[in-house]
Each structure stands twice: as C-alpha cells, then as structure tokens.
Amino acid sequence: GLGRHVHALAKNLSEAGHEVVVLCRQQAGTDVTTHPATDEVLEAVIGLQVPTALVDFKSQHHATDSVLSDGLDGARVAVEHLVAHGHRRIAFVGGPMTDPEAGILAVPALQHRYLGYRIALGAAGIPFDRALVAPCDLQPDSVAEATGALLDRTPFTAMFCANDPTAVSAMRVLSRA
C-alpha cells in the first residue's frame, strides 16, 4: 500500500543524507523510524521548521501540506467490482467507528473508504444493512474479533476491508471458518 511507498521514499532520502521523520497511524514494519501521528508530535515536527508533508491524513489544527489518496473512489470502484460479480451482501470491516449510523469519522482516509462503500451500495440499489458493518480498531486482534462477530451475526458473500492489513487479518479468520 501507500505506506510501503512512503517508507521506501523516506529510507532513500535518509540514505541520501536528508533528515526524515515519518508520522504514521500504524507501524509499517520497516527500519525507518516512525512516530504516531498525534497533534503533539506534529507540533514538535513543525517546531523544527523543516519542510513537512503529511501522507494520507490532514491536520485539523495546522496548515501543512498533505498528500491524500482517493479512498472514496477506490472503495467505490472495489465495491462496484464485487457487485458486478453478483455480490449483494457485502460486509465492511474497518474503523475506528464513531458515526451513529456506523460511519467512520476518526481517520479521514477510513471515513472516505466507508463512504465509497456506502455510495457503491446505494448506486447499485443495495439497501444498507448495519449488520454487515464490523467496526474495529484495525489491530489484528480487534479485526479478528470483529470478523468473527460478523460471521456469527449475518451471512455475507463478499467483504470490503478498510485497508490491506485489515484484509489480511480478516482473511485469516475467514480461512478458519
């Protein structure tokens, strides 16, 4: 995914002698030092007065450059593909969930992917079924628990996950079902 490319770029810049700080929502398993993308850490980086760009997240409190993926359209296209292959009971695994209608608000990229999922369902005339939404915090144990609860709760024929690591964790659970 995008994180792998960011870390490869950071490693190349670092090897070329540039100072690189990577802020991320989760550790990508590389040898590039990362820091959690919190407002406190972002404030400290901005205080260094070095060029700063955020990847796949935008600060609500600081004017910084951001590079954002098009999660909404990517999710819409992915779910349309599932619909085109005959799926009508499509589950969504992701989070963290905070929207009263099961929307994702905590991380904009995840919110966009959830909205793309909802838009594709609506465009296909598939009614939204809250039982098909499995909220989780994207950590493997939470994804496994949410996927297991989803399997117990309702039948589905396809699944759309918020990101690749979530999909891998969900597939592990599905392979044992």
C-alpha positions in Angstrom: 0.0 0.0 0.0 0.8 3.7 0.2 2.7 3.3 3.5 5.2 0.9 1.9 6.0 3.6 -0.7 6.3 6.4 1.9 8.7 4.3 3.9 10.8 3.4 0.8 11.0 7.1 -0.1 11.9 8.0 3.5 14.6 5.4 3.5 16.1 6.6 0.2 16.0 10.3 1.4 17.6 9.3 4.7 20.4 7.3 2.9 21.0 10.5 0.7 21.7 12.4 3.9 18.3 14.1 4.5 16.7 14.3 7.9 13.4 12.4 7.6 10.7 12.0 10.2 7.7 9.7 9.3 4.5 10.2 11.2 2.0 7.3 10.8 -1.2 5.9 12.1 0.4 2.5 12.5 3.9 0.9 12.3 4.7 -0.4 8.8 7.3 -2.9 9.9 10.3 -1.2 8.3 13.6 0.1 9.6 12.6 3.7 9.1 11.8 5.4 12.5 8.2 6.3 12.8 6.2 8.3 15.3 2.5 8.2 16.0 0.7 10.9 14.1 -0.7 12.9 17.1 -1.1 16.6 17.3 1.6 16.8 19.9 4.1 15.0 17.7 3.1 17.1 14.7 3.6 20.3 16.7 7.1 19.2 17.7 7.9 18.5 14.0 6.5 21.8 12.9 8.6 23.5 15.6 11.7 22.1 13.9 10.9 24.4 11.0 11.7 21.8 8.4 9.6 21.1 5.3 6.7 18.9 6.4 4.2 16.9 4.4 1.5 14.6 5.8 0.6 11.4 3.9 -3.0 10.1 4.0 -4.0 12.4 6.8 -4.7 16.1 7.2 -4.3 18.1 10.4 -7.3 19.9 11.7 -5.1 22.3 13.6 -2.1 23.0 11.5 -1.6 24.3 8.0 0.7 21.7 6.5 1.0 20.1 3.0 -0.8 16.8 2.7 -0.8 14.0 0.1 -4.1 12.2 0.3 -5.2 9.0 -1.5 -8.6 8.8 -3.1 -10.0 6.3 -0.7 -13.6 7.2 -1.6 -13.3 6.5 -5.3 -11.0 3.4 -4.7 -13.6 1.9 -2.3 -16.4 2.7 -4.7 -14.7 1.0 -7.6 -13.8 -2.0 -5.5 -17.4 -2.5 -4.2 -18.7 -1.9 -7.7 -16.5 -4.8 -8.9 -17.9 -7.0 -6.2 -21.5 -6.0 -7.2 -20.6 -6.7 -10.9 -19.7 -10.2 -9.8 -23.1 -10.8 -8.3 -22.5 -9.9 -4.7 -25.3 -8.2 -2.8 -24.4 -9.0 0.8 -21.1 -7.1 1.1 -19.6 -6.7 4.5 -17.4 -3.8 5.6 -14.6 -4.3 8.2 -12.8 -1.2 9.4 -12.7 1.5 12.0 -12.5 3.1 14.4 -16.2 3.7 14.2 -17.7 6.8 15.7 -20.6 7.8 13.4 -24.1 7.0 14.9 -25.0 5.4 11.5 -21.9 3.2 11.6 -19.8 5.8 9.7 -16.1 6.2 10.2 -15.0 9.6 11.5 -11.8 9.1 13.4 -9.5 8.8 10.4 -10.4 10.7 7.2 -8.9 8.1 4.9 -11.0 5.4 6.5 -14.1 7.6 6.5 -13.6 8.1 2.8 -13.4 4.3 2.2 -16.5 3.7 4.2 -18.4 6.4 2.3 -17.2 4.9 -1.0 -18.6 1.5 0.2 -21.9 3.2 1.0 -22.1 5.1 -2.3 -21.4 2.0 -4.3 -24.1 0.0 -2.5 -26.6 2.9 -3.0 -25.8 3.3 -6.7 -26.4 -0.5 -7.2 -29.7 -0.3 -5.4 -28.5 -2.4 -2.5 -30.0 -1.3 0.8 -27.6 -0.6 3.6 -27.6 -3.2 6.3 -25.9 -2.1 9.5 -25.4 -5.8 10.5 -22.8 -6.0 7.6 -20.6 -3.4 9.2 -17.9 -4.7 11.5 -16.2 -1.9 13.4 -12.7 -2.4 14.8 -9.6 -0.5 15.6 -7.5 -2.1 12.8 -5.3 -4.1 15.1 -5.1 -7.8 14.2 -6.9 -9.0 17.4 -9.7 -6.4 17.0 -10.1 -7.2 13.3 -10.3 -10.9 14.2 -12.9 -10.3 16.9 -15.0 -8.1 14.6 -14.8 -10.5 11.7 -15.8 -13.4 14.0 -18.7 -11.5 15.3 -19.7 -10.6 11.7 -19.7 -14.3 10.8 -21.9 -15.1 13.8 -24.2 -12.2 13.1 -25.2 -12.3 9.5 -24.4 -14.1 6.2 -22.4 -12.3 3.5 -20.9 -13.2 0.2 -18.1 -10.7 -0.1 -16.1 -8.4 2.2 -14.5 -4.9 1.7 -11.9 -4.0 4.3 -10.6 -0.6 5.3 -7.0 -1.4 4.4 -4.7 -4.2 3.4 -3.6 -5.2 6.9 -7.2 -5.4 7.9 -8.0 -7.6 4.9 -5.1 -10.0 5.8 -6.4 -10.3 9.4 -10.0 -10.8 8.2 -8.9 -13.5 5.7 -7.1 -15.4 8.4 -10.4 -15.6 10.3 -12.4 -16.5 7.2 -10.0 -19.3 6.2 -10.6 -20.9 9.6 -14.4 -20.6 9.4 
